[in-house]
Amino acid sequence: MSVDPYAPETTSATFDYRAWLASWYRKEFKEDRYEESRRFVTRYDPMRFAVMYLPHHLKSEETGGQVTWSDAHLEWFRHARAWADKPGRIASERDAYVAPRSMGKSTFFFLILPLWAAAHGHVKFAAAFADSSAQAQAHLATFKRELETNSWLRRDFPDLCAPAKRLRGVTVSDHVGMLHAASGFVFAARGIDSGSLGMKVGNLRPDLLLMDDIEPDEANYSEYQMEKRLGTVRDTVLPLNVAARVVLVGTVTMPGSIVHQLIQYQRGERRPSLAWVEEDGWRVHHALPIKQGDDGTERSAWPAKWPMSFLNAIRTTRSFAKNYLNAPIPADGSYWSAEDLRVEVLEEWGPAILSIDPATTSKSTSDYTGLAVVSRTQEKVRGVLGLHHVCHVRHAEKVRLPPSELRKKVLTLLDRYPEVGLLLVETNQGGDLWLETFHDVPVRIRTLHQSVKKEVRAQRALNFYQRGQVFHAQPMPSLNDELLAFPRGLHDDLVDAVGTAVNTLLTPKEKKKKAGGTSLFAA
């Protein structure tokens, strides 16, 4: 197993923390005479610094009192090492980190990382902002408490832990919103609307600007307030020092919030209202609670705190979409709700379609390819006289595979579901080249070029769900995630694949003729 937390491929699932700790940690490091060794091994290693000096902030009851990491924590440590270098050019180091609630964002970005950077002189002046002054000052109080009570910090970094003094012995700038250490490090904490234009200590301007949870909850927020807050960020905070390193950390508080707009831009949306993201040079890093491999397998991004059983139990809720996925679902949304997603298992299944919504490429930056197996039977629909066609979604997954591997995947599904008699392939991406990929498959193929907007197609599929004509044959968390988040979710590949199959199987024949398509390889 990997023991290098900074290797790009290292994840919470592959990082052997105990082996890593044993590989460098020595008991004698805790002896007074080794303070220089402790400073040396932590100078460019924020993770070692955290374990050495702040282990009490890395444990919780939820993780059994153990130090554990999520994928996001490892990424934050990797990126923070760049803080040891000055930005190469103006406005070049602006990072937005969006993560689920309770992932330790404030602990990392208001305490661990700035404390490491301050201890080793990587940062001279940190200016931190939160939604309110009280919130920012509470974070600064935690920072100060470590300097006052952490015996190892006081032993190894005495100048950082001592307040700056004037010639006559009076403490310099030591109050609830400002820290000025004897080492020369300055830490200011303010509410983002408190007025901070021209923040300066002597000739020193902030070289690290931190913004953590700068937006209030949805009940106390509006689009007008969001625009004002965004104006404060752009016109007041960023100009404090255009050459500073800037970090914005948060969770989506409402649809259309600043953090939500960052997520929308990161997932590829481009419209005038999002132009500020690129104009201001933001790099967006979005941490998801569930990590999905290219082969469709899922795992928790923080298994020690969020087992998959817990995540699966809550992932169909609006709270999960908003607070974990950062993909808020409007309360008045016109698409799927949890009540629409019903599970029904049959003893026998009717004929089925394998619907494919192909990605443009198999690269990690592309969309997924959505695969859905949907059967059709005749049943009595509640509230409707007579028998009606009913669909059961029996399989739904998304993969990133090259054409040859995708072909093997399709053949495997056809073996698993012998009721499939039709391969339905959307050709908006890749055209009829997909016919070459699926040549000689043992079922009929139909290509379909979608000319109707996906929102309209989704609404048609939703109508069948709400009429009681669509069921899932088993719990399908990934599909549920996309249906509940549509149209604001990160991905909609499964929505397209399932929706195409449902609409094909349940739309009356005289209407289906209008959709067009080419049938090949008649069975």
C-alpha positions as CSV (number, residue, x, y, z in Angstrom):
1,M,0.0,0.0,0.0
2,S,1.2,3.5,-0.7
3,V,2.7,5.4,2.2
4,D,3.3,8.7,0.4
5,P,0.4,11.1,1.1
6,Y,1.7,13.5,-1.5
7,A,1.6,11.1,-4.4
8,P,-1.1,12.2,-6.8
9,E,-2.7,8.8,-6.9
10,T,-2.9,8.4,-3.1
11,T,-6.4,8.3,-1.7
12,S,-8.0,7.7,1.6
13,A,-8.6,4.1,0.4
14,T,-4.9,3.5,-0.4
15,F,-3.1,5.6,2.2
16,D,-1.7,3.5,5.1
17,Y,-1.5,6.1,7.7
18,R,0.1,4.0,10.4
19,A,2.8,2.8,8.0
20,W,3.5,6.3,6.9
21,L,3.8,7.5,10.5
22,A,6.1,4.6,11.4
23,S,8.3,5.4,8.4
24,W,9.4,8.8,9.7
25,Y,8.2,9.3,13.3
26,R,10.7,8.6,16.1
27,K,10.0,8.6,19.8
28,E,13.0,10.8,20.5
29,F,11.4,13.6,18.4
30,K,9.5,14.3,21.5
31,E,12.7,15.1,23.4
32,D,13.5,18.7,24.0
33,R,16.9,18.5,22.2
34,Y,15.3,17.6,18.9
35,E,13.5,20.8,18.3
36,E,15.6,21.6,15.3
37,S,14.8,18.1,13.8
38,R,11.1,18.8,14.3
39,R,11.4,22.1,12.5
40,F,13.4,20.5,9.7
41,V,11.0,17.6,9.0
42,T,7.9,19.8,9.1
43,R,9.2,22.9,7.2
44,Y,7.8,21.8,3.8
45,D,5.4,19.1,5.0
46,P,2.1,20.4,6.4
47,M,0.8,16.9,7.2
48,R,3.8,16.1,9.4
49,F,3.4,19.4,11.1
50,A,-0.3,18.6,11.8
51,V,0.5,15.2,13.2
52,M,3.4,16.5,15.2
53,Y,1.8,19.6,16.8
54,L,-1.9,19.4,16.3
55,P,-3.0,15.7,16.6
56,H,-5.8,16.7,19.0
57,H,-7.5,18.6,16.1
58,L,-7.3,15.5,13.8
59,K,-9.4,13.1,16.0
60,S,-13.0,12.9,16.8
61,E,-15.5,10.5,18.4
62,E,-16.9,9.9,15.0
63,T,-13.6,8.4,13.9
64,G,-13.1,6.4,17.1
65,G,-10.5,8.9,18.4
66,Q,-8.1,8.0,15.6
67,V,-6.4,10.3,13.1
68,T,-8.0,9.6,9.7
69,W,-8.0,11.4,6.4
70,S,-10.4,11.9,3.6
71,D,-9.5,12.3,-0.1
72,A,-10.0,16.0,0.4
73,H,-7.6,16.3,3.3
74,L,-4.9,14.7,1.3
75,E,-5.5,17.1,-1.6
76,W,-5.5,20.1,0.7
77,F,-2.1,19.0,2.2
78,R,-0.7,18.6,-1.3
79,H,-1.8,22.0,-2.5
80,A,-0.7,23.7,0.7
81,R,2.9,22.8,0.1
82,A,2.9,25.4,-2.7
83,W,2.4,28.1,0.0
84,A,6.1,27.8,0.7
85,D,6.7,29.6,-2.6
86,K,5.6,33.1,-3.6
87,P,3.0,33.3,-6.4
88,G,4.8,33.5,-9.7
89,R,2.6,36.3,-11.1
90,I,-0.2,38.6,-10.1
91,A,-3.6,36.9,-9.5
92,S,-2.2,33.5,-10.3
93,E,-2.9,31.6,-7.1
94,R,-6.6,31.8,-6.3
95,D,-8.2,28.5,-5.2
96,A,-11.7,27.7,-4.2
97,Y,-12.3,24.5,-2.2
98,V,-15.8,23.3,-2.0
99,A,-16.5,20.3,0.2
100,P,-19.3,18.7,2.2
101,R,-20.2,20.0,5.6
102,S,-18.3,18.6,8.6
103,M,-15.3,17.8,6.6
104,G,-13.0,20.0,8.7
105,K,-12.6,22.9,6.3
106,S,-12.4,25.5,9.0
107,T,-9.9,23.4,11.0
108,F,-7.7,23.1,8.0
109,F,-7.8,26.6,6.5
110,F,-8.2,28.7,9.6
111,L,-5.9,26.7,11.9
112,I,-3.7,23.9,10.6
113,L,-2.4,25.3,7.3
114,P,-2.0,29.0,8.3
115,L,-0.3,27.9,11.5
116,W,2.1,25.7,9.6
117,A,2.8,28.5,7.1
118,A,3.3,31.0,9.9
119,A,5.6,28.8,12.0
120,H,8.0,28.3,9.1
121,G,7.8,31.9,7.7
122,H,6.0,30.9,4.4
123,V,3.3,33.5,5.2
124,K,3.9,36.9,6.8
125,F,0.4,38.3,7.0
126,A,-2.8,36.3,6.8
127,A,-6.2,38.1,6.5
128,A,-9.1,35.8,7.1
129,F,-12.8,36.5,6.5
130,A,-16.0,34.8,7.5
131,D,-19.7,35.6,7.1
132,S,-19.7,37.5,10.4
133,S,-17.0,39.2,12.6
134,A,-17.9,36.9,15.5
135,Q,-17.4,33.8,13.4
136,A,-14.0,35.0,12.2
137,Q,-12.9,36.1,15.6
138,A,-13.9,32.7,17.1
139,H,-11.5,31.0,14.6
140,L,-8.7,33.4,15.5
141,A,-9.3,32.7,19.2
142,T,-8.7,29.0,18.5
143,F,-5.5,29.9,16.6
144,K,-4.4,32.1,19.6
145,R,-5.3,29.4,22.1
146,E,-2.8,27.0,20.4
147,L,-0.1,29.6,20.6
148,E,-0.8,30.1,24.3
149,T,-1.3,26.5,25.4
150,N,0.5,24.2,23.0
151,S,3.7,23.3,24.8
152,W,5.4,21.8,21.7
153,L,4.7,24.9,19.6
154,R,5.9,27.2,22.3
155,R,9.1,25.1,22.6
156,D,9.9,24.9,18.9
157,F,8.5,28.3,17.7
158,P,8.8,30.7,20.6
159,D,8.7,33.9,18.6
160,L,5.5,32.9,16.9
161,C,3.9,32.1,20.2
162,A,5.0,35.4,21.9
163,P,3.2,38.6,21.1
164,A,5.0,41.5,19.5
165,K,6.0,44.2,21.9
166,R,6.7,47.9,21.5
167,L,9.9,49.4,23.0
168,R,8.2,50.2,26.3
169,G,6.8,46.7,26.6
170,V,3.2,47.3,25.4
171,T,1.8,44.5,23.3
172,V,1.2,45.3,19.6
173,S,-2.2,44.6,18.0
174,D,-3.3,41.8,20.3
175,H,-7.1,41.9,20.4
176,V,-10.1,39.7,19.3
177,G,-9.6,40.5,15.6
178,M,-5.8,40.8,15.3
179,L,-2.7,38.9,16.2
180,H,0.8,40.3,15.9
181,A,3.5,37.8,16.9
182,A,7.1,38.5,17.9
183,S,8.2,36.6,14.8
184,G,6.6,39.4,12.7
185,F,3.6,37.2,11.6
186,V,0.3,39.0,11.5
187,F,-3.2,37.4,11.5
188,A,-6.3,39.5,11.1
189,A,-9.8,38.1,11.2
190,R,-12.9,40.0,10.2
191,G,-16.4,39.7,9.0
192,I,-16.4,40.0,5.2
193,D,-18.7,43.1,5.3
194,S,-16.9,44.9,8.1
195,G,-14.9,47.1,5.8
196,S,-11.3,46.1,5.1
197,L,-10.2,48.2,2.2
198,G,-6.5,49.2,2.6
199,M,-5.7,46.6,5.4
200,K,-2.1,47.1,6.1
201,V,0.4,46.8,9.1
202,G,3.3,49.2,8.5
203,N,4.5,48.4,5.0
204,L,3.1,44.8,5.2
205,R,0.1,43.8,3.1
206,P,-1.6,40.4,3.4
207,D,0.1,37.7,1.4
208,L,-2.5,35.1,2.3
209,L,-6.2,35.9,1.9
210,L,-8.6,33.3,3.4
211,M,-12.4,33.3,3.0
212,D,-14.2,30.5,4.8
213,D,-18.0,30.2,4.8
214,I,-18.5,33.7,3.8
215,E,-22.2,33.1,2.9
216,P,-25.1,32.8,5.4
217,D,-27.6,30.0,5.4
218,E,-30.4,30.0,2.8
219,A,-33.0,31.4,5.3
220,N,-31.0,34.5,5.7
221,Y,-29.8,34.9,2.1
222,S,-31.1,36.2,-1.1
223,E,-30.0,36.8,-4.7
224,Y,-29.6,40.5,-4.0
225,Q,-27.4,39.8,-0.9
226,M,-25.4,37.3,-2.9
227,E,-24.6,39.9,-5.5
228,K,-23.5,42.4,-2.8
229,R,-21.3,39.7,-1.2
230,L,-19.7,38.8,-4.5
231,G,-19.1,42.5,-5.1
232,T,-17.3,42.6,-1.7
233,V,-15.1,39.7,-2.6
234,R,-14.2,41.1,-6.0
235,D,-14.0,44.8,-5.2
236,T,-12.8,44.8,-1.5
237,V,-11.1,41.6,-0.5
238,L,-9.1,40.7,-3.7
239,P,-7.7,44.2,-4.1
240,L,-6.1,44.0,-0.6
241,N,-3.1,42.5,-2.4
242,V,-3.5,41.4,-6.0
243,A,-0.2,39.4,-5.6
244,A,-1.5,37.5,-2.6
245,R,-2.3,33.8,-2.4
246,V,-6.1,33.5,-2.1
247,V,-8.2,30.6,-0.7
248,L,-12.0,30.5,-0.7
249,V,-13.5,27.6,1.2
250,G,-17.2,26.8,1.5
251,T,-20.3,24.7,1.1
252,V,-23.3,25.7,-1.1
253,T,-25.9,27.5,1.0
254,M,-28.5,28.1,-1.7
255,P,-29.0,27.7,-5.4
256,G,-27.2,30.5,-7.2
257,S,-24.9,31.3,-4.2
258,I,-21.3,32.3,-4.8
259,V,-20.1,28.8,-4.0
260,H,-22.8,27.2,-6.2
261,Q,-21.7,29.4,-9.1
262,L,-18.1,28.2,-8.6
263,I,-19.4,24.6,-8.8
264,Q,-21.5,25.3,-11.9
265,Y,-18.4,26.8,-13.7
266,Q,-16.3,23.9,-12.6
267,R,-18.7,21.4,-14.2
268,G,-18.6,23.2,-17.5
269,E,-21.4,25.7,-17.5
270,R,-20.6,28.9,-19.3
271,R,-22.9,31.9,-19.2
272,P,-22.4,35.6,-18.6
273,S,-23.3,35.5,-14.9
274,L,-20.4,33.0,-14.3
275,A,-17.8,35.0,-16.2
276,W,-16.4,36.4,-13.0
277,V,-14.9,33.0,-12.1
278,E,-12.6,33.0,-15.1
279,E,-12.0,36.7,-15.0
280,D,-10.7,36.6,-11.4
281,G,-8.6,33.5,-12.1
282,W,-10.3,31.0,-9.7
283,R,-9.3,27.3,-9.8
284,V,-12.2,25.3,-8.4
285,H,-11.6,22.0,-6.4
286,H,-14.8,20.1,-5.6
287,A,-14.6,17.3,-3.0
288,L,-17.4,14.7,-3.3
289,P,-18.4,12.4,-0.4
290,I,-18.6,9.4,-2.8
291,K,-15.8,8.6,-5.2
292,Q,-16.6,6.6,-8.3
293,G,-14.0,4.7,-10.2
294,D,-13.9,4.5,-14.0
295,D,-15.4,1.1,-13.8
296,G,-18.5,2.4,-11.9
297,T,-17.5,1.1,-8.4
298,E,-18.2,3.4,-5.5
299,R,-16.4,4.1,-2.2
300,S,-16.6,6.7,0.5
301,A,-14.2,9.6,0.3
302,W,-13.8,9.4,4.1
303,P,-14.6,5.8,5.1
304,A,-13.6,6.3,8.8
305,K,-16.3,8.9,9.3
306,W,-18.8,8.2,6.5
307,P,-19.2,4.5,5.8
308,M,-21.0,3.8,2.5
309,S,-24.0,2.4,4.5
310,F,-24.5,5.8,6.0
311,L,-24.1,7.7,2.8
312,N,-26.5,5.3,0.9
313,A,-29.0,5.8,3.7
314,I,-29.2,9.6,3.2
315,R,-28.2,10.1,-0.5
316,T,-31.8,10.4,-1.8
317,T,-32.5,13.4,0.4
318,R,-32.4,17.1,-0.5
319,S,-30.1,17.7,2.4
320,F,-27.5,15.3,1.0
321,A,-27.7,17.0,-2.4
322,K,-27.1,20.4,-0.8
323,N,-24.8,19.7,2.1
324,Y,-22.8,16.8,0.7
325,L,-22.9,17.1,-3.1
326,N,-23.1,20.9,-3.1
327,A,-25.8,20.5,-5.8
328,P,-28.9,22.1,-4.1
329,I,-32.3,21.1,-5.3
330,P,-34.8,24.0,-5.3
331,A,-37.7,23.4,-2.9
332,D,-40.1,24.1,-5.7
333,G,-38.2,22.0,-8.3
334,S,-40.3,20.5,-11.1
335,Y,-38.4,17.3,-11.5
336,W,-37.9,14.2,-9.4
337,S,-38.5,13.9,-5.6
338,A,-37.8,11.0,-3.3
339,E,-41.4,9.9,-3.5
340,D,-41.1,9.3,-7.2
341,L,-38.4,6.7,-6.8
342,R,-40.1,3.4,-6.0
343,V,-38.6,-0.1,-5.9
344,E,-40.5,-3.2,-7.1
345,V,-39.1,-6.6,-7.7
346,L,-40.8,-9.1,-10.1
347,E,-40.4,-12.8,-10.5
348,E,-40.3,-12.6,-14.2
349,W,-39.2,-9.7,-16.4
350,G,-40.5,-8.6,-19.8
351,P,-38.4,-7.6,-22.9
352,A,-35.7,-5.1,-22.2
353,I,-33.6,-2.3,-23.8
354,L,-30.0,-1.5,-23.1
355,S,-29.8,2.2,-23.5
356,I,-26.4,3.9,-23.9
357,D,-25.7,7.6,-23.5
358,P,-22.1,7.7,-24.8
359,A,-19.4,10.2,-23.6
360,T,-17.3,12.1,-26.2
361,T,-14.1,10.5,-25.0
362,S,-13.0,8.2,-22.2
363,K,-10.7,10.8,-20.6
364,S,-11.0,11.5,-16.9
365,T,-12.1,15.0,-17.8
366,S,-15.0,13.9,-20.0
367,D,-18.6,13.0,-19.1
368,Y,-19.4,9.4,-18.2
369,T,-21.1,7.0,-20.5
370,G,-24.5,6.1,-19.1
371,L,-25.7,2.5,-19.3
372,A,-29.3,1.5,-18.4
373,V,-31.2,-1.8,-18.7
374,V,-34.9,-1.2,-18.6
375,S,-37.6,-3.9,-18.9
376,R,-41.3,-3.5,-19.9
377,T,-44.2,-5.5,-18.6
378,Q,-48.0,-5.1,-18.4
379,E,-49.4,-4.4,-15.0
380,K,-52.3,-2.8,-13.2
381,V,-51.4,0.8,-12.6
382,R,-52.9,2.3,-9.4
383,G,-55.9,4.6,-10.2
384,V,-56.0,3.6,-13.9
385,L,-58.4,1.1,-15.4
386,G,-57.1,-1.9,-17.3
387,L,-53.5,-3.1,-17.9
388,H,-50.8,-0.6,-18.8
389,H,-47.2,-0.9,-19.8
390,V,-44.8,-0.5,-16.8
391,C,-41.0,-0.1,-16.9
392,H,-38.5,-1.5,-14.4
393,V,-35.0,0.0,-14.4
394,R,-33.0,-3.1,-13.6
395,H,-29.5,-1.7,-14.0
396,A,-27.9,1.8,-14.2
397,E,-24.3,2.7,-14.1
398,K,-21.9,5.2,-15.6
399,V,-18.3,4.4,-16.8
400,R,-15.3,6.0,-18.4
401,L,-14.0,3.4,-20.7
402,P,-12.3,3.4,-24.2
403,P,-14.5,2.0,-27.0
404,S,-12.9,-1.5,-26.9
405,E,-13.6,-1.8,-23.1
406,L,-17.0,-0.3,-23.5
407,R,-17.9,-3.0,-26.0
408,K,-16.8,-5.7,-23.6
409,K,-18.9,-4.0,-20.9
410,V,-22.0,-4.0,-23.1
411,L,-21.4,-7.7,-24.0
412,T,-21.2,-8.5,-20.3
413,L,-24.5,-6.8,-19.7
414,L,-26.2,-8.6,-22.5
415,D,-25.1,-11.9,-21.0
416,R,-26.4,-10.9,-17.6
417,Y,-29.7,-9.7,-18.9
418,P,-30.8,-12.1,-21.7
419,E,-34.2,-10.3,-22.0
420,V,-32.4,-7.4,-23.7
421,G,-33.4,-7.4,-27.4
422,L,-32.5,-3.9,-28.4
423,L,-29.3,-1.8,-28.0
424,L,-30.4,1.9,-28.1
425,V,-27.5,4.2,-28.8
426,E,-27.7,8.0,-28.7
427,T,-25.5,9.4,-31.5
428,N,-25.4,13.1,-30.6
429,Q,-21.8,12.5,-29.5
430,G,-19.7,10.5,-32.0
431,G,-22.4,9.9,-34.6
432,D,-22.7,6.6,-36.3
433,L,-19.1,5.7,-35.3
434,W,-20.7,4.0,-32.3
435,L,-22.0,1.4,-34.8
436,E,-18.4,0.3,-35.4
437,T,-17.8,-0.1,-31.7
438,F,-20.9,-2.3,-31.2
439,H,-20.6,-4.3,-34.4
440,D,-21.8,-7.9,-34.4
441,V,-23.5,-7.6,-31.0
442,P,-26.1,-10.4,-30.7
443,V,-29.1,-8.0,-30.5
444,R,-30.8,-5.4,-32.7
445,I,-29.3,-1.9,-32.7
446,R,-31.1,1.4,-33.1
447,T,-29.3,4.7,-33.2
448,L,-31.1,7.8,-32.0
449,H,-30.2,11.4,-32.6
450,Q,-31.9,13.6,-29.9
451,S,-33.3,16.8,-31.3
452,V,-35.4,17.6,-28.2
453,K,-33.9,19.5,-25.3
454,K,-32.9,17.1,-22.4
455,E,-35.1,19.0,-20.0
456,V,-38.1,18.2,-22.1
457,R,-37.1,14.6,-22.4
458,A,-36.6,14.4,-18.7
459,Q,-40.0,15.9,-18.0
460,R,-41.6,13.2,-20.2
461,A,-39.8,10.5,-18.3
462,L,-40.8,12.1,-15.0
463,N,-44.4,12.0,-16.1
464,F,-44.2,8.2,-16.4
465,Y,-42.5,8.0,-13.0
466,Q,-45.3,10.0,-11.4
467,R,-48.0,8.0,-13.1
468,G,-46.7,4.9,-11.4
469,Q,-45.4,3.4,-14.6
470,V,-41.7,3.3,-13.7
471,F,-40.0,1.4,-10.9
472,H,-36.5,0.5,-9.9
473,A,-35.8,-3.2,-9.6
474,Q,-33.4,-2.5,-6.7
475,P,-32.0,0.5,-4.8
476,M,-29.9,2.5,-7.3
477,P,-28.0,5.3,-5.4
478,S,-26.1,6.7,-8.4
479,L,-29.3,7.0,-10.5
480,N,-31.2,8.5,-7.6
481,D,-28.5,11.1,-7.1
482,E,-28.8,12.3,-10.7
483,L,-32.6,12.2,-10.8
484,L,-32.9,14.2,-7.6
485,A,-30.3,16.8,-8.6
486,F,-31.5,17.2,-12.2
487,P,-31.0,19.7,-13.9
488,R,-28.5,21.2,-11.5
489,G,-26.5,18.0,-10.7
490,L,-22.9,17.4,-11.6
491,H,-23.8,14.7,-14.1
492,D,-26.9,13.6,-16.0
493,D,-25.6,10.7,-18.0
494,L,-27.9,8.2,-16.2
495,V,-30.9,10.6,-16.5
496,D,-30.4,10.6,-20.2
497,A,-29.8,6.8,-20.5
498,V,-32.8,5.9,-18.4
499,G,-35.0,8.6,-19.8
500,T,-34.4,7.5,-23.3
501,A,-35.3,3.9,-22.5
502,V,-38.4,4.8,-20.6
503,N,-39.6,7.2,-23.2
504,T,-39.0,4.7,-26.0
505,L,-40.8,1.9,-24.2
506,L,-43.8,3.9,-22.9
507,T,-44.5,6.5,-25.5
508,P,-47.3,5.4,-27.8
509,K,-46.1,4.2,-31.2
510,E,-47.6,7.0,-33.2
511,K,-45.6,9.5,-31.2
512,K,-42.4,7.5,-31.3
513,K,-42.3,7.6,-35.1
514,K,-41.5,11.3,-34.9
515,A,-38.2,10.7,-33.0
516,G,-36.6,9.0,-36.0
517,G,-33.7,6.6,-35.9
518,T,-32.0,3.8,-37.8
519,S,-32.5,0.1,-37.1
520,L,-29.7,-2.3,-38.1
521,F,-28.9,-5.9,-37.7
522,A,-32.5,-7.2,-37.5
523,A,-32.9,-10.0,-35.0
